[in-house]
Amino acid sequence: DIALSEPNSDTVFASIDHARIAVAIWPLVSNRLVVDHIALDGLKAWLKRSSEGEFNFDDLLNATGSEEAVAQATEILAPPAKPLGIAEAQAADIKPGVPDARTDLQIDIAGLELRNSEVHYFDAKKGYDVRVVGVQLNTGRITFDQPFDVSLSGRLQGSQPVTDAQVQGQAAVRIDPVKREYSAQRINVRMVGSVHPFQAETAALRGNVAYSAFSKYLNASNLDFEMQGRMAGGTPVESLSLELTAPQLRVDPSRRELEVQDLAIRGSGEMPDGDALLELDAPRLLISPEKAEGETVLGTLKVEGQSVLGVGLEMTGLSGNALDLNLKEIKLDGNLKQGDRLIQLDMSSPVRWNAINEQLGFTAIKGDVKINAPALGDQGFEFPLIGSFAVDFLKSRLSSDM
């Protein structure tokens, strides 16, 4: 029956009903703490984020009390020191076989088990109010900066967004709290239930993900997400099917780099007005401060019902670099049929994005618009479209010449 309060408060931050820790005795001789197993029953934690973006556990992560605390934390997380031989020990004035008081304490946990636990999360900045209950968690040997296996199951509940779903997953996790780098390999997570506005009959995520909190670097490989279910809301979608595959997806904002390999998105469902289909393919994109290149990106949207909507997107000729990005052509083909009326649009333009000045320009728009309807006669109505369109985000200015 242990409880830890929030900083300078009587409010409970975390509590444990029962804890059992098994420690190996012999490694203590060499100043190493080896925990064979940790079993926690009835762990409860309340994680909170204020409207200013501050978490109620920041004081546990940031040793702001003194430089000595930071140094001690760094020493604990450092790799074990190489054992001294007899000659080295004599030179260092250390007796062989006797623990050196100056040796850093090393911590090694052989396994962690959580039973009947729950975690609550309140985010005043984003408005989230969710919790995970009935948590069952098991890990392999936990060593910082080394991968260890994790299996987790629990029920996700919440009021904002409205949530009630069963989650189960496994992964090989790696954590480096000093560098604030995190990764999960061989991810296999499954969910059944609702996370507003989605109601998942089944949802699965597989792949590998690495993330750096310092640089916001994200690297995903062999990523595969699929979901079957429905979507509620003002425009509900029944028989919803979503699928995303990304053999390689890398984003590094600190270096202005983006790499995409064979990204594919597929979606379909039944809407009140008819069936809908979404497709997007990006075979290869590479953007860096040195260069930008890529293959043609294709996208399609179709909605068939009382009204028929079809939109095709094509982007070709990526060039330049991350600071001055150019597309040779972005092309948009669309048609909308409502009863006896048919509207067709065919438009294209080169595109330029200047990252330094935050300026986006469609520099040479050209296209045709055609409308067919009984009131317009057999020939209908058709006119060409020529001009330019630009947005200056720094000056909040939009300009066009059509």
N, C-alpha and C positions, 0 to 999 in steps of 0.2 A: 504494500500500500504506500507507494512513493509518488510524490507530486512535485513538480517544478513550476514556479510561478512565472508570469511575464515580468520583464524588468521593472523594478520599483513598483510592484503591484501585488495585490493579493489574488488577482485573477489567475486561474490555473492555465498554464501553457501546455503541459503534458503530464500524464499520470500513468502508472503501471500497477495493475492488480497484483501480479506475481512475476518475479524474475529469478532465473536460475543460471548461474555462470560456473562453468567448469574450467579450471586453470591447470595447465601443465606445470609441475614443480621444477623439474630439472633445468629447463631453459632459464629460470630466474638466476641461476648461477652465473650465466653469461649476460646478465642484465637484459634479458628479453622476456617480455610478457606474452605468452602464447595461450590464448583462450581457445580451448578445444571446442566449446560450444556456448552460445548464448540463446536462451529460450525465454521469450517475453510473452506473458499472457495478459490480455486485457489492456494493451497499450491504447491510450487515447491522446490525441494531439489536436490543438486548435491553432491553425496557422492563419494569420491575419495580415492584410496589407492595407495601410491607411490611404486616404485620398491623396496624400503627398507621395505615395509610392514606397513608403517605409514598411518593412516587415517586422513582425514582433519577435523574430529570431535573428535579426541583424547583429545583435550584440554577441551572439554565440559564434557567428562566422567571422566577425571582424574584431580581432583582439586589440581594441583601441585603448585598453587600460594602460599599457606600457610597452616600450620596445622590448623588454625582457620577455613578455608574454608572446610577442610575435616571434622572437628568436627561439623560444622553447617550442612553439608549435612547429616551426620550420625544422628544428632538429628532430622532433618526433616523427615527422613525415619523411625525413631523409632516408636514403638507402642504408642498410646495415653496414657498419665499418668492417673492413677486412680484418680478420683475426691476426694478432701479432705472433710472429715466431719468437723463439728464445732470444736470438741475437737482437731482433728489433725491440723486444721487451726490455732487455738489458740496456740497450742504448737509450730507451725512453724511461729508464728507471722504474720499470714495472715488473713485479714478480710474476714469472710464468705460472699460469693456473689460478691466479688470483684476479677477480674481477676488478677492472679499472673504474674508479668512481667517476672518471671523466667520460666514460663511454655513454653514448646516447641510449636511452631506453627505447627498445623497438617493440612495437605492438603488432601482433598477428592474430587474426580471428579465424578459426577453422570453419565456423559456420554460424549462421544466425537464423533463428526461427521465431516468427510472430504468429500468435493465435488469438482469435476473437478480438481483433484490434480495429480501430477506426481513426480516420483522419478527417478533420473538418477544415474547410478553406473558405475564408471570407475575404473578398476583395472589394474594398470601398471605392477604389479607383475605377475598376471595370464593372462593378456591380454583381460579381459572381458570388454565389452562395451554394457550394456543393460539398459533398462528403463521400468518403469511401468507408463502408461498414463491412463487418464480417471478414476483415482482411486476414488471409492466411499467406504467409511469405516464408520461403526457405531459400537460403543462399549457400554457395560453396565457400571456399576459403576467401576471406576478404582481406586484400592487401592493396593499399593505395597505389595507383598507377599500374595495376595488374588486373587483367580481366578475371571476373568471377561469375559463376552461374547464378541466376535469379529466377525463381518461379513465383508467381503471384496470382491470387484470385480474390475477388471481393465484389461487392455490390456498390455501384455508383448511384448516388441519389442527390437531389438538389431541388431548390425552388427557383433559382435563377442561374442558368436556364432550367426549366422543368426537366428533371432527369430521373430515370429509373432503369438501370441497365446492369446486367451481370457481365463482369470482365474477367478474363483469364489469359495469362500470358507467360512466356519464357523468353530469356535473352541472356547473352553473356555481356555483362556490364563492366565498364572500366571508368574509374573516377580518379581525377587528380585535383584535389581541392586547392592545392597551392597555385597551379596554373589555371584552375577553373576550366578544365577540359573534361568532357564527358562523352562516352560512346556506348553504343549498344549494338552488338553483333548477333546475327542469327535471331532477329526479332520474330516472334510468332505470337501475336496478340489477337484474341477473338472477343467479340462483344455481341450480346443479344439484349435488345431493349430500346429505350427511347432516350434521345438527347435532343431536345427541341431545336429545330422543327423535324428532326429525323426520327423515324421509327424503324429500327433495323431488325429484320428477321434474322439476319446474320451479317456480320461485318468482320473483316480480317485484314491485318496488316503484317507484312513480312518484309525482311530486308535488313540493311545495316545503316546506322546513322551515327555520325560524329559531330559534336558541337563544341564551340569555344565561347564561353561567356564574355571573354575579354574582347575578341575581335568580331564576334557574331558570325564566325565562320561556321558553315553548315556543309557537310559532305554526306550524301546518301548514295548507296549503291544497291543494285538488285531490289529496288523498292517496288512493292506490289500491294496495292490496296483495292479491295472490292467490297461492295455492299449491296444487299438486296433488301427491299422494304418499301417504305412510303415516306412522303414528306408532307407535313401539315402546313397550314398557313392560308393566306388569302387566295393563293393559287395552288391547291393541293395537287400532289403527283402520286398516283397509284402505280403499283408494279414497277417501282423505281429500281434501276440497276445502274450502279456506278463502278467504274474500274479505272485505275491509274497505274501505269507501269513506268519506271524510270531506272534503266540499268546504270545510269550515271547522272547525278545532279549535284553540282558543287556551286556554292554561293559564298563569296568572300568580300563583304562590303569594304573592309579595311584596305584591300588591294584593288578594289573595283574589278573583280573577276567573276565571271559566270561561265559555267560549262554545263551543257546539256547533251546527252546522248540518247537518242531513240525514245524521247518522251512521248507517251501516248495516253490520251484521255478518251474514254467512251462513256456515254450516258444515254439512257432511254427511260421512258415512262409514259404513263397515260394521264393526260391533263383533262380538265373539264371540256375543253374545246377539241380534244383529239390527242393523237400520239405525238411524242416529241423525241428527237434524236439529236445528240451532240457528239461531235468527233473533233479531235485536235491532234495533230502529229507534228513533232519537231525533231527531225532525224539527227541534226547536229548543229549546235550553236557554241561558239567560243568567243568570249569578250574579255579583253584585258587592256591595260594601259598601252600595251605595245600594238595590238591589232584586234580586229573583229572580223570574223568570218563564219559562214554557216551555210547550210542547205535550205531548200525551200520549206517554209512552214505552211501547213494547210489546215484550215478549220471549216467545219460545216455545222449549220443549225437548221433543223427542219421541224416544223409543227404542222400537223395535218389534222383538220377537223372541219368545222363550219367555215373557218378561214384557213387558208394554206399559206404558210410563210416558209421561205427558203432563203438562206443566206450562206454565201461562200466567201471565205477569206484566204488570201494567198500573199505571203511575204517573201520576196526574193532579193538577192544581191546585197547581203549584209557586208559592210566594209567600214573602214575608219578604225577607231579605237574606243575605249570606254569613255573618254572625255569628249570625243566628237564622233558620234555614231551616225551612220548613214544606211538607209535602205534604198536600193535602186528603185523598187516599186512595192507598194502595198496596194492590193487590188481587192475590191469589194463588189460582189455580184449578188443582187437580191431581187426577190419577187414576192409580191403579196397579192393573193386573190381573195376577194370578198364578194360573193355572189357573182354578178355579171361584170364586176370591175377587176381589172388586172393592172398592177403597177409594177414596172420593171426598172431596176437601177443597175447601171454598169459604170463603175468609177475607179480611177487609179491615180496614184501620185507618188513621187519620190518623198522620202521622209528624212528629216535631220533632227538629231537631238544633241544639243550642246549642254553637257553636264555642268560645266563651270558657270555659265550664265543662266542655266536652267531654262533654256529656250527650246520649244518644240515647234517644228514647222513642216507643213505639207506644202511643198514649194511649187508644185506644178500640177494642180488638180485638173483632170480632164475626164469627161464621162458623158453619159446619155441617160435621160429619163424618158420613159414611155408609159403612157396611160391609155388603156383601152376600156371603153364603157359605151353602152348603147347611146347615151346622150351625146357622145362625141363623134358618132358616125362610124363608118367602116374604117376610116384611116386612123382614128384615135388622135392622140395628141403627143408630140415628141419634140424634145428640145435638147440641145447640147449644154454641157456644164463645164465651164473653164474658170480657173482662178487659183487663189492661194489662201492658206489659213495658218495663223501663227499664234502661239501662246507664250507669253513671258511670265514665268511663275514668280520671279523676283520682284517684278514691278506690278504683278497682278493685272496684266494687260492682255486682252485678246483682240486680234485684228484679222480682218479678212478682206479680200478683194475678189468678187465673183462676177 
